[in-house]
């Protein structure tokens, strides 16, 4: 059986239940730094931690799915093909996209 991991709502990577609380503030600070270095047209709104109803039918899977969707919302589409990338990767990709 696989151990329970939590998904970071910013980068989409998995972390243990103890390390996620250490990772998220550092990841958000890194996100802010990278976002401020992008051209204004590619800058995004700061990601917000998804609100998941607690109790009842709420499970770790539900929380992870919401976090995964939040991380994927940070991606921007290629204007030619619609494939999505993180903004800093999109800049590199578009130089070679045909």
C-alpha positions in Angstrom: 0.0 0.0 0.0 1.3 3.4 -0.9 1.8 6.0 1.9 -0.6 9.0 2.0 0.9 12.0 0.3 -0.6 15.5 -0.1 -0.4 17.5 -3.3 1.0 21.0 -3.3 -1.6 23.4 -4.7 1.1 25.6 -6.3 3.5 23.2 -8.0 1.5 19.9 -8.0 4.2 17.8 -6.5 3.5 15.3 -3.7 4.8 15.7 -0.1 4.3 13.9 3.2 1.8 15.2 5.7 4.5 16.8 7.8 6.6 18.3 5.0 3.8 19.9 3.1 3.4 22.5 5.7 7.1 23.4 5.3 7.0 23.2 1.5 4.0 25.4 0.7 5.2 28.7 2.1 8.6 28.2 0.4 6.9 27.2 -2.9 4.7 30.2 -2.8 7.6 32.5 -2.2 9.4 30.9 -5.2 6.3 31.3 -7.3 6.1 35.0 -6.4 9.7 35.5 -7.4 9.4 33.7 -10.7 6.0 35.4 -11.5 7.5 38.9 -10.9 10.3 38.1 -13.4 7.9 37.3 -16.2 6.7 39.8 -18.8 3.5 41.5 -17.6 1.3 39.8 -20.2 2.3 36.3 -18.8 2.0 37.2 -15.1 -0.7 35.3 -13.3 -2.9 35.9 -10.2 -1.5 34.3 -7.0 -2.7 30.8 -6.5 -5.1 30.3 -3.5 -5.3 27.1 -1.5 -8.4 25.3 -2.5 -11.3 25.3 -0.1 -12.4 21.8 0.5 -15.3 21.0 2.8 -14.0 19.2 5.9 -15.7 16.3 7.6 -18.3 14.0 6.1 -17.3 12.7 2.7 -14.1 14.8 2.5 -11.1 12.5 1.9 -7.4 13.0 1.1 -8.2 12.1 -2.5 -10.7 15.0 -2.7 -8.2 17.4 -1.3 -5.4 16.2 -3.6 -7.7 16.5 -6.7 -8.5 20.1 -5.8 -4.8 20.9 -5.2 -4.0 19.3 -8.6 -6.6 21.4 -10.4 -5.2 24.5 -8.7 -1.7 23.7 -9.8 -2.8 23.0 -13.4 -4.7 26.3 -13.5 -1.2 28.0 -13.4 -0.4 26.7 -16.9 -0.8 28.8 -20.0 -1.7 27.5 -23.5 0.5 27.8 -26.6 -1.2 30.2 -29.0 -0.6 27.8 -32.0 -1.6 24.4 -30.6 -3.2 25.0 -27.2 -0.7 22.7 -25.3 -0.2 24.1 -21.8 3.0 25.1 -20.1 4.2 26.9 -17.0 4.8 30.5 -18.1 8.6 30.3 -18.0 8.6 27.1 -20.1 6.1 28.7 -22.5 8.5 31.5 -23.4 11.2 28.9 -24.3 8.7 26.7 -26.1 7.3 29.5 -28.3 10.8 30.3 -29.6 10.8 26.9 -31.3 7.1 26.3 -31.9 6.0 26.1 -35.6 
